Amino acid sequence: MTTGTPTLVRSPQVGTIDLAEARDRELVVGIRHGDEEAFRGLFSRYAPSAKAIALRVVRQSHLAEEIVQEAFLALWRNPDGYDQQRGSVKSWLMGMVHHRAVDLVRREESQRRRAERTASQIVEIESDHADEVVDQIGLPEERRRVRAALDELPQEQRAVIEMMYFDGKSQSQIAEATGLPLGTVKSRTLLGMRRLRVTLIGVES
Amino acid sequence: MNRAHALIEELLAIRALGGLDVDDDALLVREMAGHGDCEECRRFAADYGETAGRLAFALDPLPVAEGEADAVLRRAAEAGHPSATAAHTALADAPARRRSRPGRTWQALGAAAAVVVLVVAAIALLGPPRSTDVQATTSQTVVHFTGTGGELAMAYEPGRPGALLLGSGFDDPGPDQVYEIWMIQDETPISGGCVSPHDGSIVAFVDADVSGADLMAVTVEATSCPAQPTTAPFLTAPLTA
């Protein structure tokens, strides 16, 4: 296991020392050396959030679990896929999971519609256990910060971003569902993402 | 920021959220091809990718079964090749199909590959700065690859060297494996270079004139990036004059 003192990393975006990110990067280094404990460390830290976003998008528990397994399998097989110049380990991991989930729902759209009713019940049931997990993995501050950032968005921007990211809808599907012109969906998405970029990673336009 | 960068920023922001339509994916390819090596484009991609990744943490995390990490490690140990893993998972169904698609073998493509012409090809993956000859013009052509296991589009200008490929939804090709891009010309495959996906996405630049090819194809190959294909293509795109 990679147990050394984490290296202090100064995030260029927010100008703060991010110990958690430093720890994550150490774990990725460990994984590059075949350290299974490092893998277990990263898995226990992020698999619960990875499962949450996967389930939110695909709406079927067994598929969400499969997506999480596939994403972490990809991490174990190819840890060099992570490039720290392109961002944090946690965003990279969530990106892998989200991309897989969106890819799956695009392919299985009809299957998803059939399962949606059942899936909503699954989401509700499993969310009941969330609080104890949050305490275990120590990410409540991150959750609070992201939720606050979303809350600060104008409702119309928040709505399109949530439909796109959490529901796996494409821009044209959102336009169709809301009756908004496609251009409006795009511009609201960009404006919302610019705001989130500032509040979440500290990058000004 | 000029208008082109504003458009690229908008498309990259939507792409980071997973919401880009195929048409706009092609538009993004064209616009980025027009910019060649573009530091600002890379910054947009990184920033919006980072921002989107953070959104996952707005959700309540869910319990994961004890021993799940060990199950992943066991899968990795048991399945040395990704296709073995794919055989018993619903998710990895697509890669399994694409690597064994009947009727689209190299023989079927007529690729005897008696002589493989090596070209000087370079692929950049949003990596170190690299100059390109690709310029945005009205004569630029965009083609979409067909197949399973990933969405891939290519923009190029017929008669000029340089083609930009942009893709998403790609699985990790597996340990010691990469995706290799091929130009099929007169039934002879010519390597366009090898690339690995990052977060399921591919942004690659082929420093060759692809317009002489009849067909573009993608295979899974060893990291040695062989001079001739050893597996059947899982994505293809015919090029019309």
Interface residues (C-beta under 8 A of the other chain):
Chain A: Q13 E36 F39 R40 F43 S44 A47 P48 S49 A50 K51 A52 I53 L55 R56 L63 E65 E66 I67 V68 Q69 E70 F72 L73 A74 W76 R77 N78 G81 D83 Q85 R86 G87 S88 K90 S91 W92 L93 M94 G95 M96 V97 H98 H99 R100 V102 D103 L104 R107 E126 S127 H129 A130 D131 V133 V134 I137 L139 E142 R143 V146 R147 L150 I161 M164 Y165 F166 G168 K169 S170 Q171 S172 I174 K186 S187 T189 L190 M193 R194 L196 R197 L200 I201 V203
Chain B: E9 E10 A13 I14 A16 L17 G18 G19 L20 D21 D24 A45 A46 D47 Y48 G49 E50 T51 A52 G53 R54 L55 A56 F57 A58 L59 D60 P61 L62 P63 V64 E68 A69 D70 A71 V72 L73 R75 A76 P82 T85 T89 A90 L91 A92 A94 L126 S168 G169 D171 D172 G174 P175 S196 P197 H198 D199 G200 S201
